[in-house]
């Protein structure tokens, strides 16, 4: 069992959905980023996704792209992202950490070395946007062997014929992308999401979390009623950005801005009535 | 690097789209079903004689093929050495080789029932070709172009707009071709149900590098037949410029299994290989971007670095995956030419032959100026004149006037 499996088992027992947060590693600078990540579980995050900054995030919208560039400008690297996780683990050995990003920085770091270092830093799972099941040999299979969950994205274009291939080597949870689009665009329709989650659940026993297009406590709650978790990223990244000074540096408000929105969204998720399994 | 030589250099990629370790399909899940549909549509089209007949009709009567293979007598005399032939792709409708590929992809889009076409463009030649064929077939056309390129390639922006395309200036990143490609991919992820992404070079996720290569191979096939007719034998060497590398791959591919033919690809060395440049093979290493594994310019942490070339069409930090493979197996020699060398070649060809080349093939001409004098008088050298210089006239004019002040 990874921390992810344990956390979803606990949530199931408690009869509630997970609140999954996304922030970018090193945004706006490495030290503030660590404070933000430490604040997330205290504010109600059940699972933390940490973005690995990349210059060319082709499936992300302007907010997350800008967050990655802020982090890179502040000197963030993949090695420092792992140090960030290590720093977080000093005080928290329970909250699952999932790294999310693109393959090239990992490929350049070296897959085997990365998996060893990520595992020892306290990473539990990986979401790599540009590695479909057709490229499982690259990282997914080695990650499974190393004891890390490889969490796959399923999308509205993933039909019943393709789902088994997408789910085959997926573990931890399934991340359903509620819209065909980039992060931060559109709004997820809870009914359509409900149907999609039910469809995915016909193929797997894994929890299904839903993200893209969820910005408010109400939306997070509506999704949490249909799925095993709501994922929020862009809204948190925007809250962070709005707290920065004119030069893009952290202010006294920055950590709180993210923590307060996290707490409000967590309330929304916790108010959701879980549909019977 | 120690890589086994294949029996044929023309058989790739494998069924998963790999040329050696290069190529592949590194894209978001949202796009995978469409990429698999495209692969099937292309293999069906290849097996359908009607597709080829229709395409040949447009190539002849709309594009204006075959393009001439012209003996550049004054350039040959000036340089001394090899007999230099120019493959005149700049005489195609729309002014470059890009139209060969776009015609093929638009016909595939029509077969797939797609009505909305998106494209990315650097210098604008691929954008103009896409806008042209969308006009011809009544399709909606959106072209992503880096804001820097919109500025330096105004004539092509105006042409695209006249043809009814919507040009979207991209403000993110370095505001050049790489960012236009990111933005086109974002559009595609968002509008995947009705949109066909017409990629402009031999890069991107499988099957794009293959299908673009196949559509461009008409350049090399014609060259082979024309040289046979003019000189009664194969050429001894081929030279072409490389950004993503589609004009080069089109010329090279039909000759890869002819061992007597020396092949040279010319990357853009910008201000020089130790400074800002766009030479991915000379200055990069294998990485993963835009759907494929290939040589890329990047830093030690795997972050993509800015490319620079005087030519917007070569200003890209990567190269098609098949080129990366041909480099590693040693079949093609990859050289590079700086901005200044390309400018000198641009002026030389204009003055000696009355042909104003685009800045892209001016890089190839720059290396011909080095290679040709070292070859014997009976050496037959073909250089791909991939595009004409109309689009570059204002930019080069500014530079030359600036220098003369």
Interface residues (C-beta under 8 A of the other chain):
Chain A: X53 X54 X55 X56 X57 X58 X59 X61 X62 X65 X72 X77 X78 X79 X102 X103 X104 X105 X106 X107 X108 X109 X129 X130 X131 X132 X134 X135 X152 X153 X154 X155 X156 X157 X158 X159 X162 X166 X177 X180 X181 X182 X185
Chain B: X16 X24 X25 X26 X27 X28 X29 X30 X31 X32 X33 X34 X172 X173 X178 X179 X182 X185 X186 X189 X190 X191 X192 X193 X287 X288 X289 X290 X291 X293 X296 X298 X300 X301 X302 X303 X304
